[in-house]
Amino acid sequence: MRIREYEPSDWPQLCEIHDEARRQELEASGLLEAFLTLEQTAEGEGLFDGKVYVAEAEGVPVGFIAIAEGEITWLYVSPQHQRCGIARRLVREAVACAGGPVSLDVLEGNEAALKLYLSEGFEVVKRVSGRLAGNEAFAATGLVLRHHGVA
C-alpha cells in the first residue's frame, strides 16, 4: 500500500469508498437516514479545501483523508479494506503533514473511529451537539478531538 496525493482520476473510486463507508458510519451513529453521497456533499463540505491523500493498494484507491488548516475533515476507508491499518497510515500522514496541532470531529457511536484516534494520540476535548454538517435537517452529537502534532 502507498499513500499519495489525490488525482482527478481518483474521483469515481473516492465516491464508492465514501458512500459505502459513510453509510456504515451513520448506521453506527443511528443516523442512516441522513446519508448523502460524496457527489452531493464534496463541494459544500469543502473536500478539496486543503490536501487530500489517497491510500492505494495494488494501484486502486482504498481510502482517503482530507486535511485543511489543521483539521482532518474527511477519512474514509472501503469497508472491504477496514481493519488493515489503512486508516492509521492515513491519519499518521495527515498529522505529519499538518506540522502542528490537528483536530477532528467524530460522531458519537462511531466507536471504531474513536478507538483509532485515541490510539494515535488524540484526546477528547469536548462533546458537542448540533446539526449534522452537510445535512442540517438532522441533529447529531459528536466529540471534538485534538492531537498536539508531531514534534
C-alpha positions, 0 to 999 in steps of 0.5 A: 500500500502507498499513500499519495496525493489525490488525482482527478482520476481518483474521483469515481473510486473516492465516491464508492469508498465514501458512500459505502463507508459513510453509510456504515458510519451513520448506521453506527451513529443511528443516523442512516437516514441522513446519508448523502453521497460524496457527489452531493456533499464534496463541494459544500463540505469543502473536500478539496479545501486543503490536501487530500491523500489517497491510500492505494493498494495494488494501484486502486484507491482504498481510502482517503483523508482530507486535511485543511488548516489543521483539521482532518475533515474527511477519512474514509476507508472501503469497508472491504479494506477496514481493519488493515491499518489503512486508516492509521497510515492515513491519519499518521500522514495527515498529522505529519503533514499538518506540522502542528496541532490537528483536530477532528470531529467524530460522531458519537457511536462511531466507536471504531473511529474513536478507538483509532484516534485515541490510539494515535494520540488524540484526546477528547476535548469536548462533546458537542451537539448540533446539526449534522454538517452537510445535512442540517435537517438532522441533529447529531452529537459528536466529540471534538478531538485534538492531537498536539502534532508531531514534534 
